[in-house]
C-alpha cells in the first residue's frame, strides 16, 4: 500500500511539474549557471604552456594536486580561470564560523537576523579575496618552478607580470563563482556552492571511469580489482542513501488546550533528528584545510624552502598515514561543530516550552535541552564515524591502486547528498505549487457561492 501511494505521488509530481512554471524557470537557471561554470573551466589563464602542464599533472595525478583538481572539476589540471574553484570561499566560511563562536561581538551579530547575516557574509567575502590572493600567488610562484619531463618550463614568460595577471585572474574567477553560487541559491534550486562542486565532480566522472577501464586494458589493474572498486562504489552509494535518510524521531506531546469556548484535543508529533546533521560540510572543510598548505608545497617543490615543503608533501600527502589521521580528526571535529551551529538544543527546548509541547518523560526547559544535547551528541558520534569511514576507506584503496579520485568516497558522498537535497527541494516546490492551486480553487468556489 505504501509503494502504491509513493507511485501515485510520483505520478502527481510529474504531472504537476509541467504546470509549475516557476519551478521550471528555476531549474533552467541552475542549468544555465552550471553551463557557464563548465565553460569557464576550459578558459586557460595567460602565459601557461598547456602541453607541459598536462605532462606534470599526469605525473602527480595521484597526489594532492589530483585531490584539488577533483574539487575544481578539472579546472586546476587545465589551469583555467576557475582553477581555485570555491575552495577559498569555503576556507573563509570555516574561519568566520569559528570566529562567531570565539568572538562575542560576532556571535551577537549572528543573532541579529538578516542584517547580521548580511554583515557576516560580507566579512566572508573579504576573507575570500584575501585567501584567493594568497593561494593564487602561491600557484603563480609554483608554476614558474614547475618543469616537464623534458625540462621545459610550465610558464612561457615568468616574471612579475605573470604573477600579477595570475593573481587577478584566479581571484576574479573565484569571486565570480562565489557570486554565481549565491545567484543559484537565491534564484534557482538547492545550495549554489554545493551544486558547483557537484557539477565539477559529475562532469569528470565519465573520464574517471574511462581511465579506470583503460588501466584494466593495459593490465595495470586486474579485472577483479576493477570489479571490486565498482562494487565498492555502488555499495557506498547505497550506504550513503540509507544513512542520510536515517532519523531518530523523538515523541513530542501537546496537552489539551482551551481556545476560546473550544477545548482543543492534545496531539502527538515527532521531532526528527538526522543521523548526519552536518551533511557533506565536514569532508569539504577537511579537504579545504589540508589542501591549503599542501597546494603550496606541491607547486613549490624544487624551489626555495623545498626541504621542509618536501617533508610536508611526503608526510601529509594524500594516502599517507598522517594525512589520514588529520583528515579523520578534522572531519569528526567539524561534524560536532557544524551540528552545534545548525541545531541549538536550548532554543529548540525553549520553543517547545512556549508552545506547550514536551518530550515524553522529560521535563520542559533545561531538562529537555540536556536530553536533546544527549541524544544529538550520540547521533553525531555515529554520523562522524560513518563519514570518516566513507571518505577514508576508498581513498586508501584508490591511493594504492592509482584510481581517479572521482570514484572515491568523498566525491560520492558529495554527489549523492547534493542530488538528494536537490530532489527534495524540487518536491517541496511541487507540493507548494499544488497547495497554491488548491487554495485558488477553494477561493473561486467560495466566490461563486456568494
C-alpha positions in Angstrom: 0.0 0.0 0.0 2.9 2.3 0.8 4.5 1.7 -2.6 1.2 2.4 -4.4 1.0 5.7 -2.6 4.5 6.5 -3.5 3.8 5.8 -7.2 0.7 7.9 -7.0 2.7 10.8 -5.5 5.4 10.3 -8.2 2.8 10.5 -11.0 1.2 13.5 -9.4 4.6 15.3 -9.1 5.4 14.5 -12.8 2.0 16.0 -13.8 2.4 19.0 -11.6 5.9 19.6 -12.9 4.5 20.5 -16.4 2.3 23.2 -14.7 4.9 24.6 -12.3 6.3 27.4 -14.4 8.3 29.0 -11.7 10.0 25.7 -10.8 10.9 25.1 -14.5 12.4 28.6 -14.7 14.5 27.9 -11.5 15.8 24.6 -12.9 16.6 26.2 -16.2 18.5 29.0 -14.4 20.5 26.4 -12.4 21.4 24.5 -15.7 22.4 27.8 -17.4 24.6 28.8 -14.4 26.3 25.4 -14.3 26.9 25.5 -18.1 28.6 28.9 -17.6 30.7 27.4 -14.9 31.8 24.5 -17.1 32.7 26.8 -19.9 34.9 28.7 -17.5 36.8 25.5 -16.6 38.1 25.4 -20.2 39.3 29.0 -20.4 43.1 28.9 -19.6 45.0 31.7 -17.8 47.5 33.5 -20.0 51.2 32.6 -20.1 51.0 28.9 -19.3 52.1 26.1 -21.6 49.2 23.6 -21.6 51.3 20.7 -23.0 53.9 20.9 -20.3 51.2 21.4 -17.6 49.4 18.2 -18.8 52.6 16.2 -18.5 53.2 17.5 -15.0 49.7 16.6 -13.8 49.9 13.2 -15.3 53.0 12.6 -13.1 51.3 13.9 -10.0 47.7 12.8 -10.5 47.8 10.5 -7.5 48.9 13.3 -5.2 47.4 16.3 -3.6 47.1 18.1 -7.0 44.7 15.3 -8.1 42.5 16.0 -5.0 42.4 19.7 -5.7 41.7 19.0 -9.3 38.7 16.9 -8.3 37.1 19.8 -6.3 37.8 22.2 -9.2 36.1 20.0 -11.7 39.3 19.5 -13.7 40.0 23.3 -13.9 43.3 23.1 -12.0 44.7 20.4 -14.3 43.9 22.7 -17.3 45.0 25.8 -15.2 41.9 27.8 -16.2 40.3 30.9 -14.7 38.4 28.7 -12.2 41.4 26.8 -11.1 40.9 27.8 -7.4 37.2 26.9 -7.7 35.3 27.8 -4.5 37.9 26.4 -2.0 38.9 29.9 -0.8 35.3 30.8 -0.1 34.9 27.5 1.8 38.0 28.3 3.8 36.8 31.8 4.6 33.4 30.4 5.7 35.2 28.0 8.1 37.2 30.8 9.6 34.1 33.0 10.0 32.1 30.2 11.7 34.9 29.6 14.1 35.2 33.3 14.8 31.4 33.6 15.5 31.9 31.1 18.3 35.1 32.6 19.7 34.3 36.3 19.4 31.2 37.5 21.4 30.6 40.5 19.1 30.3 38.3 16.0 28.1 35.8 17.9 25.8 38.7 18.8 25.9 39.9 15.2 24.7 36.4 14.1 21.7 36.7 16.3 20.5 40.0 14.8 18.7 38.2 11.9 19.1 39.1 8.3 21.1 42.3 8.8 23.6 40.4 11.0 23.9 37.6 8.4 24.5 40.1 5.6 27.4 41.6 7.6 28.9 38.2 8.3 28.5 37.3 4.6 30.3 40.5 3.7 33.2 39.7 6.0 33.3 36.2 4.5 33.7 37.8 1.0 36.6 39.9 2.2 38.2 36.8 3.6 37.7 35.0 0.3 39.5 37.7 -1.5 42.5 37.6 0.9 42.7 33.8 0.8 42.3 33.7 -3.0 45.1 36.3 -3.5 47.4 34.2 -1.2 46.6 30.9 -2.9 46.9 32.4 -6.4 50.3 33.9 -5.6 51.4 30.5 -4.4 50.2 28.9 -7.6 51.9 31.5 -9.8 55.2 31.1 -8.0 54.8 27.3 -8.1 54.1 27.3 -11.8 57.3 29.2 -12.5 59.3 26.5 -10.7 57.5 23.6 -12.4 59.2 21.7 -15.3 58.0 18.9 -17.5 59.8 15.6 -18.2 61.9 17.2 -20.9 62.9 20.1 -18.7 60.6 22.6 -20.3 59.1 25.3 -18.1 55.3 25.4 -17.5 55.3 29.2 -17.8 56.2 30.8 -21.1 57.3 34.2 -19.7 57.9 34.0 -16.0 58.2 37.2 -14.0 56.3 39.8 -12.0 53.7 40.5 -14.7 52.8 36.7 -14.9 52.4 36.6 -11.1 50.2 39.7 -11.1 48.0 38.5 -14.0 47.6 35.1 -12.5 46.6 36.5 -9.1 44.0 38.8 -10.7 42.6 36.1 -13.0 42.3 33.3 -10.4 40.9 35.7 -7.7 38.4 37.1 -10.1 37.4 33.6 -11.1 36.8 32.6 -7.5 34.8 35.7 -6.8 32.7 35.1 -9.9 32.0 31.5 -8.8 31.0 32.8 -5.3 28.6 35.3 -6.9 27.3 32.6 -9.2 26.7 30.2 -6.3 24.7 32.9 -4.4 22.6 33.5 -7.5 21.8 29.8 -7.8 20.8 29.7 -4.1 18.6 32.8 -4.5 17.1 32.3 -8.0 17.5 28.6 -8.5 17.1 25.3 -6.6 19.4 24.0 -3.9 22.6 25.3 -2.4 24.7 27.1 -5.0 28.2 26.3 -3.8 27.4 22.6 -3.3 25.9 22.4 -6.8 29.0 24.0 -8.3 31.2 21.3 -6.6 28.7 18.7 -7.6 28.8 19.7 -11.3 32.5 19.6 -11.4 32.7 16.1 -9.9 29.9 14.7 -12.1 31.4 16.2 -15.3 34.7 14.4 -14.7 33.1 11.0 -13.7 32.9 9.6 -17.2 36.5 10.4 -17.8 37.5 8.8 -14.4 35.5 5.7 -15.3 37.1 5.5 -18.7 40.6 6.0 -17.1 39.9 3.1 -14.8 38.9 0.8 -17.6 42.0 1.9 -19.5 44.1 0.8 -16.6 42.5 -2.6 -16.9 43.1 -2.7 -20.6 46.8 -2.0 -20.2 46.9 -4.7 -17.4 47.9 -2.1 -14.7 44.8 -3.2 -12.8 43.3 -6.7 -12.8 39.7 -7.3 -13.7 38.9 -8.4 -10.2 40.3 -5.2 -8.7 38.2 -3.1 -11.1 35.1 -5.0 -10.3 35.8 -4.7 -6.6 36.2 -0.9 -6.9 33.0 -0.6 -8.9 31.1 -2.8 -6.4 32.6 -0.7 -3.6 31.3 2.5 -5.2 27.8 1.1 -5.6 27.8 -0.2 -2.1 28.9 3.2 -0.8 26.1 4.9 -2.7 23.6 2.5 -1.1 25.1 3.1 2.3 25.1 6.9 1.9 21.4 6.9 0.8 20.4 4.7 3.8 22.3 6.7 6.4 21.4 10.1 5.1 17.7 9.2 5.3 18.1 7.8 8.8 16.4 9.7 11.6 15.8 9.5 15.3 12.3 10.6 16.0 11.5 12.0 19.4 7.9 11.9 20.5 6.6 15.3 21.3 3.3 15.6 23.1 0.9 18.7 23.3 -1.7 18.7 26.1 -5.3 19.7 25.8 -5.7 23.5 25.5 -8.7 25.8 26.0 -9.0 28.2 23.0 -12.0 30.4 23.5 -15.0 28.3 24.1 -13.4 25.2 22.4 -11.3 22.5 24.1 -8.6 21.6 21.6 -7.5 17.9 22.0 -3.9 17.2 22.6 -1.8 15.8 19.8 1.4 13.9 19.3 4.1 14.7 16.8 7.7 13.9 16.2 10.9 15.9 16.4 13.2 14.3 13.7 16.9 14.3 14.4 19.1 13.2 11.4 21.9 10.8 12.0 24.2 13.0 9.9 23.1 16.6 10.5 26.3 18.1 9.1 25.8 16.6 5.6 28.8 17.0 3.2 30.2 20.0 5.1 32.9 18.1 7.2 34.7 16.4 4.4 34.7 19.6 2.3 36.0 21.6 5.2 38.6 19.0 6.0 39.8 18.8 2.4 39.9 22.6 2.2 42.1 22.9 5.3 44.5 20.2 4.3 44.8 21.4 0.7 45.8 24.9 1.6 49.4 24.1 2.8 49.7 21.0 0.5 48.9 23.0 -2.6 51.8 25.5 -1.9 54.1 22.6 -1.1 53.1 20.7 -4.2 53.7 23.6 -6.5 56.9 24.8 -4.9 58.9 21.6 -4.9 62.4 22.3 -6.1 62.1 26.0 -5.2 63.1 27.9 -2.2 62.5 26.1 1.1 62.0 22.8 -0.8 63.3 20.7 2.1 60.6 21.4 4.6 58.0 21.7 1.8 59.1 18.3 0.6 58.6 17.0 4.2 55.1 18.3 4.2 54.3 16.7 0.9 55.8 13.3 1.9 54.2 13.1 5.4 50.9 14.9 4.8 50.5 13.8 1.2 47.4 12.1 0.0 47.2 8.5 1.3 49.9 9.0 3.9 49.2 7.8 7.5 49.5 11.4 8.9 47.2 12.7 6.2 44.6 10.1 7.0 44.8 10.8 10.8 44.4 14.5 10.3 41.6 14.0 7.8 39.6 11.9 10.2 40.3 14.2 13.1 39.2 17.3 11.1 36.1 15.5 9.8 35.0 14.5 13.3 35.6 18.0 14.7 33.5 19.6 12.0 30.8 17.0 12.4 30.3 18.1 16.0 31.0 21.8 15.4 28.7 22.2 12.4 25.9 20.2 14.1 26.1 22.6 17.1 25.9 25.5 14.7 22.9 24.2 12.8 20.9 22.7 15.8 20.6 24.7 19.0 19.2 22.4 21.7 18.4 25.3 24.1 16.5 27.2 21.5 14.6 24.1 20.4 13.7 23.3 24.1 12.6 26.9 24.7 10.3 26.9 21.6 8.7 23.6 22.7 8.1 25.1 26.1 6.5 28.2 24.7 4.1 26.2 22.5 3.2 23.9 25.4 5.0 20.8 24.0 7.2 18.4 25.9 9.1 15.2 25.2 7.5 12.2 26.9 9.2 11.6 30.2 11.3 14.7 30.1 10.6 18.0 31.9 10.3 21.1 29.8 13.0 23.7 29.7 16.5 22.9 30.9 16.0 19.2 31.2 14.7 19.0 27.6 17.7 20.9 26.3 20.1 18.5 28.1 18.2 15.5 26.8 18.3 16.8 23.2 22.0 17.5 23.6 22.5 14.0 25.0 20.7 12.3 22.0 22.2 14.6 19.4 25.8 14.0 20.7 25.4 10.3 20.3 23.8 10.6 16.9 26.6 12.9 15.8 29.2 10.4 17.0 27.7 7.7 14.8 27.4 10.1 11.9 31.0 11.2 12.3 32.3 7.6 12.2 30.1 7.0 9.2 31.5 10.0 7.3 35.1 9.2 8.3 34.6 5.6 7.1 33.0 6.6 3.7 35.7 9.2 3.0 38.9 7.4 4.1 38.5 3.7 3.2 38.0 4.2 -0.5 40.7 6.9 -0.5 43.2 4.3 0.8 42.3 1.8 -1.9 42.4 4.5 -4.6 45.8 5.8 -3.4 47.1 2.2 -3.5 45.8 1.3 -7.0 46.1 4.8 -8.5 42.4 5.0 -9.5 41.0 8.5 -10.2 39.7 10.4 -7.2 36.3 10.9 -8.7 35.4 7.3 -7.7 36.4 7.9 -4.1 34.2 8.2 -1.0 34.4 12.0 -0.7 33.2 12.6 -4.2 30.4 10.0 -3.9 29.3 11.5 -0.6 29.1 15.0 -2.1 27.3 13.8 -5.3 24.7 11.7 -3.5 24.0 14.3 -0.8 23.7 17.2 -3.2 21.5 15.2 -5.5 19.2 14.1 -2.7 18.9 17.6 -1.4 18.2 18.9 -4.9 15.4 16.3 -5.4 13.9 17.1 -2.0 13.7 20.8 -2.8 12.2 20.1 -6.2 9.5 18.1 -4.4 8.9 20.8 -1.9 8.3 23.3 -4.7 5.9 20.9 -6.4 3.9 20.4 -3.2 3.9 24.2 -2.6 2.6 24.7 -6.2 -0.1 22.1 -5.6 -1.3 23.8 -2.4 -1.4 27.1 -4.1 -3.6 25.6 -6.8 -5.9 24.1 -4.2 -6.2 27.4 -2.4 -7.1 29.3 -5.6 -9.8 26.7 -6.4 -11.2 27.0 -2.9 -11.4 30.8 -3.3 -13.1 30.5 -6.7 -15.7 28.1 -5.3 -16.4 30.3 -2.3 -16.7 33.4 -4.6 -19.2 31.6 -6.9 -21.3 30.6 -3.9 -21.6 34.2 -2.8 
